[in-house]
Amino acid sequence: MASAGARVAALDYVLVRLTATGGVEGLGYACLYAAAPGGGAHGAALRALVDDLAPLVRGEDTRYRGRVWRALERAAAAVGHGDLARAAVSAYDLALWDIAGKAAGLPVWHLLGGVRDRLPVYYSGLFLGASLDELRAEAAPLPGLGYRAIKLRVGRADPDEDVARVRAVREVVGEGIRLLADCSRSLDAGRAIRLGRRLERLGVAWLEEPVPPEDLAGAARVASVLDVTVAGGESARTVEDVRALLEHRAADLVMLDIQRLGGLTGWLQAAALCGAHRVAVSNHLFLETTVHALAACPWAIGTAAGVAAADDIPAEHLPWPTPFEAASQVAHGELRLSDAAGLGLTPRDDVIRRHRVG
């Protein structure tokens, strides 16, 4: 999966199973995706960190998820706030939420106080490695599958190529489909504004991650100049990162990553901060778990410039391989939430056996 910011060659998962007193088992996971051609995503290092954190969880009362999360967060911070540390915390946090739901006999989105039982989703694909003909072939069946929004990657060195890619997809999906463009952090503010103006004229609904995440001033400049919605925030790893994004007004729509924010607990904290700033949120990847937060989060229901009406901010659905089946499935352009207890994840034992390492 090639974007302007990375070329993903592998997905490394570490699965965590926690067994509570009484036999209730919770399943959580950490996931890293590799950018190095032919290389792994440091899965062995992730596994080692997960093992190092285990003593902080053993013997704890599963009802005190916040207390456990805080202890894990502080311990993982010893190696920094990078993806490795945040994903390790996420694995335990998700497993604890899974236990909570199963113990109560409820899906996690009910525990959180669900506000809706279905979510519109957009198809996330159309990567930079695809030719124009390949883009057309991938995009053509999507309207028939019920998708009302589609995201493609842009950020080529020649902006004319990006414009041609958008036009090629538009030709085959028609005018009734919203197109979203992901720059994958590849541009500076000036280039992003020039490209954004051209894509606005083509009816693109949002421009995602136009500049590197550390360039908050540049992102704010892009958001202030363009009429199209500017989406960002997927690289945020702490609530403080999200606060800085909001205070700079660097995004009209914040896409929060459940793995980088340390699981469901961290995601909800960041989403609440966005709500206080009246900024809508969506997810970055990992829909199978983030769906519980989105279904219960009032700040995922709102409007953003160019993103139509309330209840219509779609969630990201990238159909990549996972080692589990999710109870909530995407069909006809939306995800209908399951009433399965917990997170609703079932390990795919055949896949795990085939791909297990170490």
C-alpha positions as CSV (number, residue, x, y, z in Angstrom):
1,M,0.0,0.0,0.0
2,A,1.9,3.0,-1.3
3,S,1.1,6.6,-0.2
4,A,3.1,9.7,-0.5
5,G,4.2,9.3,3.1
6,A,5.0,5.5,3.3
7,R,5.0,2.2,1.6
8,V,3.4,-0.4,3.8
9,A,5.0,-3.8,3.2
10,A,3.8,-5.7,6.2
11,L,1.4,-5.7,9.1
12,D,2.7,-6.9,12.5
13,Y,0.1,-7.8,15.1
14,V,0.7,-8.7,18.8
15,L,-2.4,-10.3,20.3
16,V,-3.1,-10.1,24.0
17,R,-5.4,-12.4,25.8
18,L,-6.3,-11.5,29.4
19,T,-8.2,-14.0,31.6
20,A,-10.2,-12.6,34.5
21,T,-11.2,-14.4,37.6
22,G,-14.2,-16.5,36.6
23,G,-12.8,-17.3,33.2
24,V,-13.9,-14.3,31.2
25,E,-11.3,-13.7,28.5
26,G,-10.5,-10.4,26.8
27,L,-8.8,-10.0,23.5
28,G,-6.8,-7.0,22.6
29,Y,-4.1,-6.2,20.0
30,A,-1.3,-4.0,19.0
31,C,-0.6,-3.3,15.3
32,L,2.3,-1.7,13.5
33,Y,2.5,-1.3,9.8
34,A,5.9,-1.4,8.1
35,A,7.2,1.2,5.7
36,A,10.5,-0.6,4.9
37,P,10.3,-2.7,1.7
38,G,10.5,-6.3,2.6
39,G,11.0,-5.6,6.3
40,G,8.9,-6.1,9.3
41,A,7.3,-3.4,11.5
42,H,9.4,-4.1,14.6
43,G,7.0,-6.8,15.8
44,A,9.6,-8.5,17.9
45,A,10.3,-5.2,19.8
46,L,6.6,-4.7,20.2
47,R,6.2,-8.2,21.6
48,A,9.0,-7.6,24.1
49,L,7.5,-4.3,25.3
50,V,4.1,-6.0,25.7
51,D,5.7,-8.6,27.8
52,D,7.6,-6.0,29.9
53,L,4.3,-4.3,30.7
54,A,2.5,-7.5,31.7
55,P,3.3,-7.3,35.5
56,L,1.4,-4.0,35.7
57,V,-1.8,-5.9,34.6
58,R,-1.5,-9.2,36.4
59,G,-3.6,-9.3,39.6
60,E,-5.3,-6.0,38.9
61,D,-9.1,-5.5,39.3
62,T,-10.5,-5.4,35.8
63,R,-13.1,-2.8,36.8
64,Y,-10.3,-0.2,37.3
65,R,-9.5,0.1,33.6
66,G,-8.5,3.8,34.0
67,R,-6.1,3.0,36.8
68,V,-4.4,0.2,34.8
69,W,-4.3,2.5,31.7
70,R,-2.6,5.2,33.7
71,A,0.0,2.8,35.0
72,L,0.7,1.4,31.6
73,E,1.0,4.8,30.0
74,R,3.5,6.0,32.6
75,A,5.6,2.9,32.2
76,A,5.5,2.9,28.4
77,A,6.5,6.6,28.4
78,A,10.0,5.5,29.5
79,V,10.6,4.5,25.9
80,G,8.9,7.6,24.6
81,H,5.5,8.4,22.9
82,G,6.2,6.6,19.6
83,D,4.0,4.1,17.9
84,L,5.6,1.2,19.6
85,A,4.9,2.3,23.1
86,R,1.4,3.6,22.3
87,A,0.4,0.3,20.6
88,A,1.6,-1.8,23.5
89,V,-0.7,0.2,25.9
90,S,-3.5,-0.1,23.4
91,A,-3.3,-3.9,23.4
92,Y,-4.0,-4.1,27.1
93,D,-6.6,-1.4,27.2
94,L,-8.6,-3.0,24.4
95,A,-8.5,-6.4,26.2
96,L,-9.7,-4.8,29.4
97,W,-12.7,-3.2,27.6
98,D,-13.4,-6.5,26.0
99,I,-13.6,-8.1,29.5
100,A,-15.8,-5.4,30.7
101,G,-18.3,-5.9,27.9
102,K,-18.3,-9.6,28.2
103,A,-18.7,-9.5,32.0
104,A,-21.7,-7.3,31.6
105,G,-23.1,-9.2,28.6
106,L,-23.1,-6.0,26.5
107,P,-21.2,-4.7,23.5
108,V,-18.7,-2.0,24.5
109,W,-20.6,0.7,22.6
110,H,-23.6,0.0,24.9
111,L,-21.3,0.4,28.0
112,L,-20.2,3.7,26.6
113,G,-23.7,4.9,26.0
114,G,-24.3,4.5,22.3
115,V,-26.0,7.2,20.4
116,R,-26.4,5.3,17.1
117,D,-26.3,1.7,15.9
118,R,-24.9,2.3,12.4
119,L,-22.2,4.4,10.8
120,P,-21.6,5.6,7.3
121,V,-18.2,4.5,6.0
122,Y,-16.0,5.5,3.2
123,Y,-13.8,3.2,1.1
124,S,-10.1,3.9,1.8
125,G,-7.8,2.7,-0.9
126,L,-6.7,3.8,-4.4
127,F,-3.0,4.0,-3.4
128,L,-0.3,5.8,-5.3
129,G,1.2,2.7,-6.8
130,A,-1.9,2.2,-9.0
131,S,-1.9,3.4,-12.6
132,L,-4.9,5.4,-13.9
133,D,-6.4,2.2,-15.4
134,E,-5.9,0.4,-12.1
135,L,-7.5,3.3,-10.2
136,R,-10.5,3.1,-12.6
137,A,-10.8,-0.7,-12.2
138,E,-10.7,-0.4,-8.4
139,A,-13.1,2.5,-8.1
140,A,-15.7,1.4,-10.7
141,P,-17.6,-1.2,-8.5
142,L,-17.6,0.9,-5.3
143,P,-20.8,2.8,-5.9
144,G,-22.6,-0.5,-6.5
145,L,-21.3,-1.7,-3.2
146,G,-23.1,1.2,-1.5
147,Y,-20.1,3.5,-0.8
148,R,-21.1,7.2,-1.0
149,A,-17.6,8.4,-0.2
150,I,-14.2,7.2,-1.5
151,K,-10.7,8.2,-0.5
152,L,-7.7,8.1,-2.9
153,R,-4.1,9.0,-2.3
154,V,-2.4,12.0,-3.8
155,G,0.9,13.8,-3.3
156,R,2.8,13.1,-6.5
157,A,5.7,15.3,-7.3
158,D,3.8,16.7,-10.2
159,P,0.4,18.0,-9.1
160,D,-1.0,17.5,-12.6
161,E,-0.7,13.8,-11.9
162,D,-2.8,14.2,-8.8
163,V,-5.5,16.1,-10.7
164,A,-5.5,13.4,-13.4
165,R,-6.0,10.7,-10.7
166,V,-8.9,12.5,-9.2
167,R,-10.5,13.0,-12.6
168,A,-10.0,9.3,-13.5
169,V,-11.8,8.2,-10.4
170,R,-14.6,10.8,-10.9
171,E,-15.1,9.5,-14.4
172,V,-16.1,6.0,-13.2
173,V,-17.9,6.8,-10.0
174,G,-20.0,9.7,-11.1
175,E,-21.0,13.0,-9.5
176,G,-23.0,11.5,-6.6
177,I,-20.0,10.1,-4.8
178,R,-17.9,12.3,-2.4
179,L,-14.2,12.0,-3.2
180,L,-11.6,12.5,-0.4
181,A,-7.9,13.1,-1.1
182,D,-5.1,12.0,1.3
183,C,-1.8,13.8,0.9
184,S,-0.1,11.6,3.5
185,R,1.9,14.5,5.1
186,S,3.9,15.0,1.9
187,L,3.5,18.7,1.0
188,D,4.4,22.1,2.4
189,A,1.7,24.7,3.0
190,G,2.2,26.5,-0.3
191,R,2.0,23.3,-2.4
192,A,-0.9,22.1,-0.4
193,I,-2.9,25.3,-1.0
194,R,-2.2,25.3,-4.7
195,L,-3.2,21.6,-5.0
196,G,-6.2,22.1,-2.7
197,R,-7.6,24.9,-4.8
198,R,-7.4,22.7,-7.9
199,L,-9.1,19.8,-6.1
200,E,-11.8,22.0,-4.7
201,R,-12.8,22.8,-8.3
202,L,-13.1,19.0,-8.9
203,G,-15.5,18.7,-6.0
204,V,-13.1,16.9,-3.6
205,A,-14.8,16.9,-0.1
206,W,-11.7,16.9,2.1
207,L,-8.0,17.2,1.9
208,E,-6.3,15.0,4.5
209,E,-2.9,15.4,6.2
210,P,-1.5,18.0,3.6
211,V,1.6,18.8,5.6
212,P,3.8,17.0,8.2
213,P,2.1,16.7,11.6
214,E,4.8,18.8,13.3
215,D,4.0,21.7,11.0
216,L,1.0,23.0,12.9
217,A,1.4,26.5,11.6
218,G,1.5,25.3,8.0
219,A,-1.6,23.1,8.5
220,A,-3.4,26.1,10.1
221,R,-2.5,28.2,7.1
222,V,-3.9,25.6,4.7
223,A,-7.1,25.2,6.7
224,S,-7.7,28.9,6.9
225,V,-7.2,29.5,3.2
226,L,-9.1,26.6,1.6
227,D,-12.8,26.1,1.6
228,V,-12.5,22.3,1.4
229,T,-12.4,20.5,4.8
230,V,-8.8,19.9,6.0
231,A,-8.6,16.6,8.0
232,G,-5.7,15.8,10.3
233,G,-4.7,14.4,13.6
234,E,-4.0,10.8,12.7
235,S,-0.4,11.1,14.0
236,A,-1.4,12.4,17.4
237,R,-0.2,10.1,20.2
238,T,-1.3,12.0,23.3
239,V,-4.1,14.3,24.3
240,E,-1.5,17.1,24.4
241,D,-0.8,16.5,20.7
242,V,-4.5,16.8,20.0
243,R,-4.8,20.0,22.1
244,A,-2.0,21.6,20.1
245,L,-3.7,20.7,16.9
246,L,-6.9,22.3,18.1
247,E,-5.3,25.4,19.5
248,H,-3.6,26.1,16.2
249,R,-6.9,25.4,14.4
250,A,-4.9,23.1,12.1
251,A,-7.7,20.8,11.2
252,D,-11.5,21.1,10.5
253,L,-11.9,17.4,11.1
254,V,-9.8,15.3,13.5
255,M,-9.0,11.7,12.6
256,L,-8.0,9.9,15.8
257,D,-6.0,6.6,15.8
258,I,-6.9,4.2,18.5
259,Q,-3.5,2.5,18.4
260,R,-1.5,5.7,18.6
261,L,-3.6,7.1,21.4
262,G,-3.2,4.1,23.7
263,G,-6.5,2.3,23.1
264,L,-10.1,3.1,23.6
265,T,-9.4,5.0,26.9
266,G,-7.0,7.4,25.2
267,W,-9.2,7.8,22.1
268,L,-12.2,8.8,24.2
269,Q,-10.1,11.4,26.1
270,A,-8.9,13.0,22.8
271,A,-12.4,12.9,21.3
272,A,-13.9,14.7,24.4
273,L,-11.3,17.5,23.9
274,C,-12.3,17.8,20.3
275,G,-15.9,18.0,21.4
276,A,-15.1,20.9,23.8
277,H,-13.6,22.7,20.8
278,R,-16.7,21.9,18.6
279,V,-14.5,20.0,16.1
280,A,-15.9,16.8,14.7
281,V,-14.0,13.5,14.8
282,S,-13.6,10.4,12.8
283,N,-11.2,7.4,12.9
284,H,-7.9,6.6,11.4
285,L,-7.9,2.9,10.5
286,F,-8.8,0.2,13.0
287,L,-12.5,0.5,12.5
288,E,-13.2,-2.9,14.1
289,T,-12.5,-1.5,17.5
290,T,-12.9,2.3,17.1
291,V,-16.5,1.7,16.0
292,H,-17.5,1.3,19.6
293,A,-16.2,4.8,20.4
294,L,-17.6,6.4,17.2
295,A,-21.1,4.9,18.0
296,A,-21.0,6.4,21.5
297,C,-19.3,9.7,20.7
298,P,-21.5,12.7,20.1
299,W,-18.5,14.6,18.6
300,A,-18.4,12.0,15.8
301,I,-21.9,13.3,14.8
302,G,-21.7,16.8,13.4
303,T,-20.8,18.8,10.4
304,A,-17.6,20.0,8.8
305,A,-17.2,22.3,5.8
306,G,-17.8,20.3,2.7
307,V,-18.8,17.1,4.5
308,A,-22.6,17.4,4.1
309,A,-25.0,17.2,7.0
310,A,-25.1,16.0,10.6
311,D,-24.8,12.2,11.1
312,D,-22.9,12.1,7.8
313,I,-19.3,12.2,8.6
314,P,-18.1,8.8,7.4
315,A,-15.7,6.4,9.2
316,E,-12.6,5.1,7.5
317,H,-12.9,1.5,6.2
318,L,-9.6,0.2,4.7
319,P,-10.1,-3.5,4.0
320,W,-6.7,-4.9,5.0
321,P,-6.0,-8.3,6.5
322,T,-6.5,-8.9,10.3
323,P,-6.1,-12.0,12.5
324,F,-9.6,-11.8,13.7
325,E,-13.2,-11.5,12.6
326,A,-15.2,-8.5,13.7
327,A,-18.9,-9.0,14.7
328,S,-19.8,-5.6,13.2
329,Q,-19.4,-5.8,9.4
330,V,-19.5,-3.2,6.6
331,A,-22.3,-3.7,4.0
332,H,-23.9,-1.3,1.5
333,G,-21.7,1.6,2.6
334,E,-22.4,1.5,6.3
335,L,-21.3,-0.4,9.4
336,R,-24.2,-1.9,11.4
337,L,-23.1,-2.4,15.0
338,S,-23.4,-5.9,16.5
339,D,-24.9,-6.7,19.9
340,A,-22.1,-9.2,20.5
341,A,-20.7,-8.8,24.0
342,G,-17.3,-7.0,24.4
343,L,-15.5,-5.7,21.4
344,G,-16.9,-8.5,19.2
345,L,-13.6,-9.8,17.9
346,T,-13.1,-13.5,17.2
347,P,-9.6,-14.8,16.6
348,R,-9.0,-16.4,13.2
349,D,-7.0,-19.4,14.5
350,D,-6.1,-20.6,11.0
351,V,-4.7,-17.3,10.1
352,I,-2.8,-17.0,13.4
353,R,-1.3,-20.4,12.9
354,R,-0.2,-19.7,9.4
355,H,1.4,-16.3,10.1
356,R,2.6,-16.7,13.6
357,V,6.3,-15.8,14.2
358,G,8.7,-16.4,17.1
